Amino acid sequence: MSEKVDILIVGAGAAGVGVALALHRLGLKFLIVERYGIGASFRHWPRETRFITPSFTANAFGLPDLNALNPETSPAFTLGKEHPSGLDYARYLEALVEHYKLRVENGTEVTHVEARPEGFRVETRRGLLEARFVVWATGEFQFPQALFPGSELGLHYGQIRRWTALEGEEFVVIGGYESGLDAAYHLTRLGKRVVVLDPAAPWEKQTGEPSQDVSPYTRERLWQAQATGRLELRRARVRQLRAQNGHYRLVLPRGHLLAPTIPILATGFGGGFEPVQHLFEWNGASPILREESDESTLAPGLFLVGPKVNHRSTAFCFVYKFRSRFPVVASAIAKRLGVDSSPLEPYREQGMWAENLARCCTSGCVC
Ligand SMILES: Cc1cc2nc3c(=O)[nH]c(=O)nc-3n(C[C@H](O)[C@H](O)[C@H](O)COP(=O)(O)OP(=O)(O)OC[C@H]3O[C@@H](n4cnc5c(N)ncnc54)[C@H](O)[C@@H]3O)c2cc1C
């Protein structure tokens, strides 16, 4: 494989397909390269997991489906579901690719990107590509985050394919945000006893910021899990995990806990930046981006889309948040190519364009 393209999008998940739709609207030529297949991360969610953000086809009233990737479509309409599963959402992505005839090369993993004065040199497992612009859209799900020594002994949420496949009656879940509480819900439903450990006790938070608070969907399921009497929520930090005589010893600040089954790590996701790590400046684990274009401050022409976009302490970590930056990236590229970006206006009309971050996108709630 060897090709020169104007715009290369890396990753065919929600972010890659979503930004492609905005570029497609402008008539721009692009190629999406994907290491597995369209919607690969969603296909690997546990079978029972559902979207927490509800889908509803209210697009015609200026309220696009929260999980839609462009102003004209709605997963609720396509799938007939309010809380799609990962497999459902992958089907929505495939339908978009097919309907809009987006160009995707599956089985093409990017391993390294070099910035050159004339553009980007992109190494893939199938050959070399050259691109004037690169849009990085590799997501988080495939890059589990481990936070303490011994984590490799646990089973990360991202490795679980079905809750019914886990053997045992008692489980410890480390991490009590969305994925940890999702694990607790499914396991208690299966009759298991579950202890969830988290030093921040996310189940108690009510800040009004949906990136921090447990969603209403999960809160409702949490009540159901608590009603079984089989769930214990404990404010505690796990310092270390050790194997001990067929059990797992979780070292806590005071004392320890012995788990009879492999502990489930709901410690988050992150990473995926290795091929472009050197092309971004970093603020901890967050790449620093130009606010007006979501572009690298070191390598002009390299853009980021997806949940790792972060500005003014606001994480764009849900579809309805990060989709609002697709027109920002598309119009920045259009401008440099001398292409009219007015076909993107429907994003603005539908509230899918977060342009002036000083005036939008911080959350506070007094109710
Ligand atoms: C359990 C769970 C529940 C969630 N629920 C919701 C929800 O209800 N609502 C919501 O808005 N968000 C939800 N999210 C978050 C949402 O799923 C993610 O933010 C979203 O998937 C991000 O999309 P993405 O395209 O950036 O990443 P992904 O969907 O992970 O796509 C990235 C793609 O890039 C490919 N890739 C990776 N590395 C390379 C490489 N080097 N070369 C080529 N291709 C590569 C991958 O194979 C993958 O297909 C949830 C996440 C999880 C884990």
The ligand as a MOL file (V3000), in Angstrom:
LIG
                    3D

  0  0  0     0  0            999 V3000
M  V30 BEGIN CTAB
M  V30 COUNTS 53 58 0 0 0
M  V30 BEGIN ATOM
M  V30 1 C -18.4990 1.0750 28.3600 0
M  V30 2 C -18.5440 2.4040 27.6870 0
M  V30 3 C -19.7390 3.0910 27.6070 0
M  V30 4 C -19.8030 4.3130 26.9690 0
M  V30 5 N -21.0010 4.9410 26.8700 0
M  V30 6 C -21.0850 6.0990 26.2030 0
M  V30 7 C -22.3270 6.7660 26.0400 0
M  V30 8 O -23.3470 6.3170 26.5180 0
M  V30 9 N -22.3560 7.9320 25.3480 0
M  V30 10 C -21.2320 8.4720 24.8050 0
M  V30 11 O -21.3360 9.5270 24.1790 0
M  V30 12 N -20.0530 7.8820 24.9510 0
M  V30 13 C -19.9490 6.7040 25.6390 0
M  V30 14 N -18.7420 6.1050 25.7820 0
M  V30 15 C -17.5570 6.7430 25.2300 0
M  V30 16 C -17.4980 6.5250 23.7440 0
M  V30 17 O -17.7110 5.1740 23.4490 0
M  V30 18 C -16.1600 6.9180 23.2420 0
M  V30 19 O -15.9210 8.2500 23.6120 0
M  V30 20 C -16.1040 6.7770 21.7400 0
M  V30 21 O -16.0810 5.4120 21.4030 0
M  V30 22 C -14.9060 7.4240 21.2060 0
M  V30 23 O -14.9230 7.2800 19.8140 0
M  V30 24 P -13.5640 7.2400 19.0560 0
M  V30 25 O -13.8720 7.1370 17.6080 0
M  V30 26 O -12.6890 8.3590 19.5090 0
M  V30 27 O -12.8590 5.9120 19.5730 0
M  V30 28 P -13.1050 4.3890 19.1770 0
M  V30 29 O -14.5470 4.1140 19.0320 0
M  V30 30 O -12.2930 3.5960 20.1290 0
M  V30 31 O -12.4580 4.3050 17.7270 0
M  V30 32 C -11.0740 4.3810 17.5130 0
M  V30 33 C -10.7370 3.5220 16.3250 0
M  V30 34 O -9.3630 3.7020 16.0170 0
M  V30 35 C -8.7760 2.4540 15.6680 0
M  V30 36 N -7.3410 2.5580 15.9250 0
M  V30 37 C -6.7250 2.6470 17.1270 0
M  V30 38 N -5.3890 2.7820 16.9670 0
M  V30 39 C -5.1690 2.7840 15.6190 0
M  V30 40 C -4.0110 2.8910 14.8050 0
M  V30 41 N -2.7870 3.0650 15.3410 0
M  V30 42 N -4.1400 2.8380 13.4640 0
M  V30 43 C -5.3660 2.6980 12.8930 0
M  V30 44 N -6.5060 2.5880 13.6130 0
M  V30 45 C -6.4040 2.6370 14.9550 0
M  V30 46 C -9.5070 1.4700 16.5590 0
M  V30 47 O -9.4700 0.1620 16.0490 0
M  V30 48 C -10.9240 2.0310 16.6030 0
M  V30 49 O -11.7640 1.4860 15.6180 0
M  V30 50 C -18.6470 4.8730 26.4150 0
M  V30 51 C -17.4390 4.1900 26.4890 0
M  V30 52 C -17.3850 2.9530 27.1230 0
M  V30 53 C -16.0820 2.2350 27.1730 0
M  V30 END ATOM
M  V30 BEGIN BOND
M  V30 1 1 1 2
M  V30 2 1 2 3
M  V30 3 2 2 52
M  V30 4 2 3 4
M  V30 5 1 4 5
M  V30 6 1 4 50
M  V30 7 2 5 6
M  V30 8 1 6 7
M  V30 9 1 6 13
M  V30 10 2 7 8
M  V30 11 1 7 9
M  V30 12 1 9 10
M  V30 13 2 10 11
M  V30 14 1 10 12
M  V30 15 2 12 13
M  V30 16 1 13 14
M  V30 17 1 14 15
M  V30 18 1 14 50
M  V30 19 1 15 16
M  V30 20 1 16 17
M  V30 21 1 16 18
M  V30 22 1 18 19
M  V30 23 1 18 20
M  V30 24 1 20 21
M  V30 25 1 20 22
M  V30 26 1 22 23
M  V30 27 1 23 24
M  V30 28 2 24 25
M  V30 29 1 24 26
M  V30 30 1 24 27
M  V30 31 1 27 28
M  V30 32 2 28 29
M  V30 33 1 28 30
M  V30 34 1 28 31
M  V30 35 1 31 32
M  V30 36 1 32 33
M  V30 37 1 33 34
M  V30 38 1 33 48
M  V30 39 1 34 35
M  V30 40 1 35 36
M  V30 41 1 35 46
M  V30 42 1 36 37
M  V30 43 1 36 45
M  V30 44 2 37 38
M  V30 45 1 38 39
M  V30 46 1 39 40
M  V30 47 2 39 45
M  V30 48 1 40 41
M  V30 49 2 40 42
M  V30 50 1 42 43
M  V30 51 2 43 44
M  V30 52 1 44 45
M  V30 53 1 46 47
M  V30 54 1 46 48
M  V30 55 1 48 49
M  V30 56 2 50 51
M  V30 57 1 51 52
M  V30 58 1 52 53
M  V30 END BOND
M  V30 END CTAB
M  END
